[in-house]
């Protein structure tokens, strides 16, 4: 059974992405060790708040037409959706620039940490670069060009850490510039590959084609945008809402904790997710059942990811102090608290695109909205009553996160059954 799994195209594609991710994450880990010694927890806290806001706004940047690129019926439709997604991204970025310029005083008055207000002038740029990278990434997933995606991981992590180290004299904003520089490297690399390898012009906008495909795939902005926003909120709510109750120092400890816990995501989970998305979409287009593929993916992910909570529960604070310095000991304690939720989120991540594959976005959205509202209430209540005891507050929040994550894992597994979707 093991030999048959290893010889499958699915396994080979995962290995292609994972092998490069090992190198990329090793570089990332080494650079993070340096960054935690030259930047403070507060610096990381400000960075996390800014890019959390950016990620939440970024959900709207391509109106989720980038997801449709993978499931499009023909290659020509996929190309048209690349162009449509880029066109919308440009418009959203320009709109963001106008809003920042015109409403800067209002935005500043609603920020719990107004010192990052000047960072917002770079929000339109990071929105476009992030969106462009995601659009070209999805095109490569559709075309199963996993080798290019493997190279990209190394470029992205190396440039992010490298530029952040070089820009240290600028202070906390150096971290932000380093991230934007890595986004520019990523999007440029993928753009060049699309133009010269796939031989089409991604920025060729034809009004008729844009309108036709916007209408043909209208279910993606109608359902996936709200779904994507709700999903992102489930991840970012702790920063967005928690920053109103906890200090930027606590947010910095949480930021490093999540940065480290995301290493397995980039190393193993995300490669599995993109290969699963491509394989499951192809099976569904061909009228095949992919329930077994989904079940095997969940089991594989759980086996690979189980080492994370075990290690952190046993020696989280010690490892964080040893690797990142004594000032980050408390971040290891937060890692212990978050470990079970992160483990479950790892399991959920590869199969999270199933609703888009089978056209059940509306059903999942009905569940995600109340779950997100309840999460907002949980964070607000715990933050209000336990502002000086963030560990207990985070423990309560994590319990809720674990419950709803388990629910969605079983829901996605059920949606992968052909009989459910017929």
C-alpha positions in Angstrom: 0.0 0.0 0.0 2.9 2.4 0.9 4.6 1.7 -2.4 1.5 2.3 -4.4 1.0 5.6 -2.6 4.5 6.7 -3.2 4.3 5.9 -6.9 1.1 7.9 -7.5 1.3 11.3 -9.3 -0.4 12.8 -6.2 2.5 11.6 -4.0 5.2 12.7 -6.6 3.7 16.2 -6.8 3.6 16.5 -3.0 7.3 15.4 -2.8 8.2 17.9 -5.5 6.8 20.8 -3.4 7.8 19.4 0.0 11.5 18.8 -1.0 11.9 22.5 -1.8 9.9 23.5 1.2 12.4 21.8 3.4 15.1 24.1 2.1 12.8 27.2 2.2 11.7 26.6 5.7 15.2 25.8 6.9 16.2 29.2 5.5 13.2 30.8 7.1 13.9 29.3 10.5 17.5 30.4 10.4 16.6 33.9 9.4 13.9 34.1 12.1 16.5 33.2 14.7 18.4 36.3 13.6 15.4 38.5 13.3 14.2 37.7 16.9 17.6 38.9 18.2 17.6 42.2 16.3 13.8 43.1 16.5 11.7 43.3 19.7 8.4 41.5 20.4 6.7 44.9 20.0 8.2 45.3 16.5 6.7 41.9 15.5 3.4 42.9 17.1 3.1 46.0 14.9 4.0 44.0 11.8 1.4 41.4 12.7 -1.4 44.0 13.2 -0.6 45.7 9.8 -0.4 42.5 7.8 -3.5 41.0 9.5 -5.5 44.0 8.4 -3.9 43.7 4.9 -4.8 40.0 4.7 -8.4 40.7 5.7 -8.8 43.5 3.1 -6.9 41.3 0.6 -9.8 38.8 0.6 -11.6 41.2 -1.7 -8.7 42.0 -4.0 -9.5 39.5 -6.8 -13.1 38.8 -5.7 -12.1 35.1 -5.4 -12.0 34.7 -9.2 -8.4 33.4 -8.6 -10.0 30.2 -7.0 -12.0 29.8 -10.2 -8.8 29.6 -12.2 -8.1 26.0 -11.0 -11.6 24.7 -11.5 -12.2 26.4 -14.9 -13.3 23.8 -17.5 -10.8 24.8 -20.2 -7.3 26.3 -20.4 -8.7 29.3 -22.3 -11.2 30.0 -19.6 -8.3 29.7 -17.0 -6.3 32.4 -18.9 -9.4 34.7 -19.1 -9.9 34.3 -15.3 -6.2 35.2 -14.7 -6.8 38.5 -16.6 -10.1 39.1 -14.9 -8.5 38.6 -11.5 -5.6 40.9 -12.2 -7.9 43.6 -13.5 -10.0 43.5 -10.4 -6.9 43.5 -8.2 -5.7 46.7 -9.8 -9.1 48.4 -9.3 -9.2 47.3 -5.6 -5.7 48.5 -5.0 -6.5 51.9 -6.5 -9.6 52.1 -4.4 -7.6 51.3 -1.3 -5.1 54.1 -2.1 -8.0 56.6 -2.4 -9.5 55.5 0.9 -6.2 55.7 2.8 -5.4 59.2 1.4 -8.9 60.6 2.0 -9.7 59.0 5.3 -6.4 58.9 7.0 -7.6 60.9 10.1 -10.6 58.6 10.6 -8.5 55.5 10.2 -6.0 56.8 12.7 -8.7 57.5 15.3 -9.9 53.9 15.1 -6.5 52.3 15.4 -5.5 51.0 18.8 -1.8 51.5 17.8 -1.8 54.7 15.7 1.9 54.6 15.3 1.5 52.4 12.2 -0.8 54.8 10.4 1.9 55.8 7.9 2.4 52.1 7.1 -1.1 52.3 5.5 0.3 54.2 2.5 1.9 50.9 1.5 -1.3 48.9 1.9 -2.4 49.3 -1.8 1.0 48.0 -3.0 1.0 45.0 -0.7 -2.6 44.2 -1.6 -1.7 44.1 -5.3 1.5 42.2 -5.0 -0.1 39.6 -2.7 -3.1 39.2 -5.0 -0.9 38.9 -8.1 1.2 36.2 -6.5 -1.9 34.3 -5.5 -3.4 34.6 -9.0 -0.2 33.3 -10.7 0.1 30.7 -8.0 -3.3 29.3 -8.8 -2.5 29.3 -12.5 0.5 27.1 -11.8 -1.6 24.8 -9.6 -4.0 24.4 -12.5 -1.2 23.6 -14.9 0.5 21.4 -12.3 3.8 23.4 -12.6 4.9 22.5 -9.1 8.6 22.8 -9.9 8.2 26.6 -10.4 6.2 26.8 -7.1 9.0 24.9 -5.4 11.6 27.5 -6.6 9.3 30.3 -5.5 9.2 29.1 -1.9 13.0 29.5 -1.6 13.0 32.9 -3.3 10.2 34.1 -1.1 11.6 33.1 2.3 15.2 34.1 1.4 14.2 37.6 0.2 11.8 38.2 3.2 14.3 37.5 5.9 17.3 38.9 4.0 15.7 42.3 3.3 14.3 42.5 6.9 17.8 42.1 8.2 19.3 44.6 5.9 16.6 47.2 6.7 17.0 46.8 10.5 18.2 50.5 10.9 14.7 51.6 9.9 13.2 50.0 13.0 9.9 48.1 13.0 9.0 49.4 9.5 12.0 47.5 8.2 10.1 44.2 8.8 7.2 45.6 6.8 9.5 46.6 3.9 11.2 43.3 4.0 7.9 41.5 3.5 6.8 43.8 0.7 10.1 43.2 -1.0 9.6 39.4 -0.9 6.1 39.9 -2.4 7.6 41.8 -5.2 10.2 39.1 -5.9 7.5 36.4 -5.8 5.0 38.1 -8.1 7.8 39.1 -10.6 9.1 35.6 -10.8 5.7 34.1 -11.5 4.8 36.8 -14.0 8.0 36.2 -16.0 7.3 32.4 -16.0 3.7 32.9 -17.3 4.8 35.3 -20.0 7.8 33.2 -21.3 6.7 29.7 -20.5 3.0 29.7 -21.0 3.0 32.3 -23.8 0.2 34.6 -22.9 -0.2 38.2 -21.8 -1.8 38.3 -18.3 -2.4 42.0 -18.5 -4.2 42.0 -21.8 -7.7 43.3 -20.7 -10.5 42.9 -23.3 -13.8 44.3 -22.0 -16.0 41.6 -23.7 -14.0 38.7 -22.2 -13.8 40.3 -18.8 -17.6 40.8 -18.7 -18.3 37.4 -20.0 -16.2 35.4 -17.5 -17.2 37.7 -14.6 -20.8 36.6 -15.3 -20.0 33.0 -16.0 -18.2 32.5 -12.7 -20.3 35.0 -10.6 -20.9 32.4 -7.9 -17.3 32.9 -6.7 -17.5 36.5 -5.7 -21.1 36.0 -4.5 -20.2 33.2 -2.1 -16.4 32.8 -1.9 -15.6 36.4 -1.0 -17.8 36.3 2.1 -16.6 32.7 2.8 -13.0 33.8 2.4 -13.5 36.9 4.6 -15.1 34.7 7.3 -12.3 32.1 7.0 -9.7 34.9 7.3 -11.5 36.4 10.2 -11.4 33.1 12.1 -7.6 33.2 11.7 -7.0 37.0 12.2 -9.7 37.8 14.8 -7.3 37.2 17.7 -5.0 40.0 16.4 -7.7 42.4 15.2 -9.9 42.1 18.3 -7.3 41.0 20.8 -5.1 44.1 20.1 -7.9 46.2 21.7 -7.4 44.4 25.0 -3.9 43.1 25.1 -0.6 45.0 24.7 1.4 45.1 21.5 4.1 43.1 23.5 1.6 40.2 23.9 0.7 40.5 20.3 4.3 40.2 19.4 4.7 37.0 21.5 1.6 35.6 19.7 3.1 36.7 16.3 6.3 34.8 16.7 4.4 31.8 18.0 2.2 31.8 14.9 5.2 32.4 12.7 7.0 29.3 14.0 3.8 27.2 14.0 3.3 28.1 10.4 6.6 26.5 9.4 5.0 23.0 9.2 2.2 24.7 7.1 4.7 25.8 4.5 6.8 22.7 4.8 4.2 20.0 4.5 0.6 21.2 4.7 0.5 23.8 1.9 2.1 21.4 -0.7 -0.5 18.8 0.2 -3.3 21.4 -0.1 -2.3 22.6 -3.5 -1.8 19.1 -4.9 -5.1 18.0 -3.4 -6.8 21.0 -4.9 -5.5 20.2 -8.4 -6.2 16.5 -8.2 -9.7 16.8 -6.6 -10.7 19.5 -9.1 -9.7 17.2 -12.0 -11.6 14.3 -10.6 -14.7 16.3 -10.1 -14.5 17.8 -13.6 -14.3 14.2 -14.9 -17.3 13.2 -12.8 -15.3 11.0 -10.5 -15.7 10.6 -6.7 -12.9 12.0 -4.6 -14.1 11.0 -1.1 -11.3 8.4 -0.7 -8.7 11.0 -1.8 -10.1 13.4 0.8 -10.1 10.8 3.5 -6.5 9.8 2.7 -5.4 13.4 2.6 -6.9 14.1 6.1 -5.2 11.0 7.5 -1.8 11.8 5.9 -1.9 15.3 7.1 -2.8 14.3 10.7 0.2 11.8 10.7 2.6 14.4 9.4 1.4 17.2 11.7 1.1 15.2 14.9 4.7 15.9 15.8 3.9 19.6 16.2 1.6 19.5 19.3 3.6 16.7 20.9 6.9 18.6 20.7 5.4 21.9 21.8 3.4 20.5 24.8 6.6 18.8 26.1 9.2 21.5 25.5 7.7 24.6 24.0 9.0 27.3 26.3 12.5 25.7 26.5 12.8 25.4 22.7 11.7 29.0 22.1 14.2 30.3 24.7 17.0 28.2 23.3 16.4 29.1 19.7 15.1 32.7 19.7 16.5 34.0 23.0 15.3 34.3 26.6 13.0 37.2 25.8 10.8 34.9 23.8 10.2 32.3 26.6 6.6 33.4 27.0 6.0 32.9 23.3 6.8 29.2 23.9 4.0 29.1 26.6 1.6 30.6 24.0 2.7 27.9 21.6 1.7 25.2 24.1 -1.7 26.8 24.5 -2.3 27.1 20.7 -0.7 23.8 19.6 -3.9 21.6 19.5 -5.9 24.2 17.5 -3.0 24.7 15.1 -2.8 20.9 14.7 -6.5 20.7 13.8 -6.2 23.7 11.5 -3.3 21.9 9.7 -5.7 19.0 9.1 -8.4 21.3 7.8 -6.2 23.4 5.4 -5.7 20.8 2.6 -9.4 20.1 2.2 -10.7 23.6 2.8 -11.3 24.2 -1.0 -13.8 21.4 -1.3 -16.8 23.7 -1.2 -15.4 25.7 -4.2 -14.8 22.4 -6.1 -18.3 21.0 -5.6 -20.2 24.4 -5.7 -21.3 24.3 -2.0 -19.9 27.6 -1.0 -23.3 28.9 0.0 -23.9 26.0 2.4 -20.5 26.5 4.1 -21.0 30.2 4.3 -24.3 29.7 6.3 -22.2 27.9 9.0 -19.1 30.2 8.8 -20.9 33.5 9.5 -22.4 32.5 12.9 -19.2 30.7 13.9 -17.3 34.0 13.1 -19.7 36.1 15.1 -19.5 33.8 18.1 -15.7 33.9 17.9 -15.8 37.7 18.0 -17.9 37.5 21.1 -15.6 35.0 22.8 -12.5 37.1 22.1 -14.3 40.3 23.3 -15.6 38.7 26.5 -12.3 37.0 27.5 -10.4 40.2 26.6 -12.7 42.3 28.7 -12.6 40.1 31.8 -9.0 38.8 31.5 -6.9 41.7 30.0 -4.2 41.1 32.5 -4.2 37.3 32.2 -3.8 36.7 28.4 -2.8 33.1 28.8 -6.1 32.2 30.4 -7.9 34.3 27.8 -6.1 32.6 24.9 -6.8 29.1 26.4 -10.6 29.8 26.3 -10.4 31.2 22.8 -8.4 28.1 21.6 -11.0 25.8 23.1 -13.6 27.4 20.9 -11.3 27.4 17.8 -10.8 23.6 18.3 -14.5 22.9 18.3 -15.4 24.8 15.2 -12.3 23.5 13.3 -13.3 19.9 14.0 -16.8 20.7 12.8 -15.6 22.0 9.4 -13.2 19.1 8.9 -16.1 16.6 9.1 -18.3 18.9 7.0 -15.7 19.1 4.2 -15.3 15.3 4.3 -19.0 14.8 3.8 -19.1 17.3 0.9 -16.5 15.3 -1.0 -18.9 12.4 -1.4 -20.4 12.3 -4.9 -23.8 11.2 -3.7 -24.1 14.3 -1.6 -23.5 16.6 -4.6 -25.7 14.9 -7.2 
